[in-house]
Amino acid sequence: MTKCDIKNYLENIYNVPVGAVRTRIQFGSNKKRNHRNQKIKQPDYKVAYVQLAQGQTFSFPDVFPEKDKTPEEGSMEEMEQKFMEDEKQRQKLDPRRGGVTEWFGL
C-alpha cells in the first residue's frame, strides 16, 4: 500500500482525518536456521506511521459486538448448561443425612 492508499483507507473506512503518513520497509529477521543449518529469512513488511489531524483522537471500532448469550434450542451451549445444573443438583448434600457425608455409609 502506498501512502495515499493508507490515507484514503483511514479516511473512508474509519472516518478519521489524517494529517501525515510515513512508511518504511522493515527487513525480516535472518537469524533462523532450518534442519540443514541453512539460514531462513523472514519476509520483509511495510510499517506505516500515521499522524492524525490536529485535535483528533482515534478509538478502535467494535468490530465484533457481543451477541445475546441466550442459547438456542438444541445447541451445545444449552446442553452444557443443562448438564451443569443437573450435576450441581446431584452434588448437593442430602438433608436427611444430617450433615454426615456420603463417605460414611448408612
FENHUSUL-V268301 format. One record per backbone hydrogen bond with DSSP energy under -0.5 kcal/mol. CO is the residue of the C=O (numbers start at 1). NH is the residue of the N-H. E is the energy in kcal/mol with one decimal. If there is no record, write none. Layout:
co = (CO & CO)
nh = (NH & NH)
e = (E & E)
This chain:
co = (2 & 3 & 4 & 5 & 6 & 7 & 8 & 9 & 9 & 10 & 10 & 17 & 20 & 22 & 24 & 24 & 25 & 26 & 29 & 32 & 34 & 38 & 39 & 40 & 45 & 47 & 48 & 49 & 50 & 51 & 51 & 53 & 61 & 63 & 69 & 72 & 75 & 76 & 77 & 78 & 79 & 80 & 81 & 82 & 83 & 84 & 85 & 86 & 87 & 88 & 89 & 94 & 95 & 97 & 101 & 103)
nh = (6 & 7 & 8 & 9 & 10 & 11 & 12 & 13 & 14 & 14 & 16 & 53 & 51 & 49 & 26 & 47 & 27 & 45 & 42 & 40 & 37 & 34 & 41 & 32 & 26 & 24 & 50 & 22 & 52 & 19 & 20 & 56 & 63 & 65 & 71 & 75 & 79 & 80 & 81 & 82 & 83 & 84 & 85 & 86 & 87 & 88 & 89 & 90 & 91 & 92 & 92 & 97 & 98 & 100 & 104 & 105)
e = (-2.3 & -2.3 & -2.7 & -2.5 & -2.3 & -2.2 & -2.6 & -2.6 & -0.7 & -0.8 & -1.5 & -2.0 & -3.3 & -3.6 & -0.6 & -2.8 & -0.6 & -2.2 & -2.9 & -3.2 & -1.9 & -2.1 & -0.5 & -0.6 & -3.5 & -2.0 & -0.5 & -2.8 & -0.5 & -2.8 & -1.9 & -1.8 & -1.4 & -0.6 & -0.7 & -1.8 & -1.9 & -2.4 & -2.4 & -2.4 & -2.4 & -2.5 & -2.0 & -2.4 & -2.5 & -2.3 & -2.2 & -2.2 & -1.8 & -0.7 & -0.7 & -1.5 & -0.9 & -1.0 & -1.0 & -0.9)
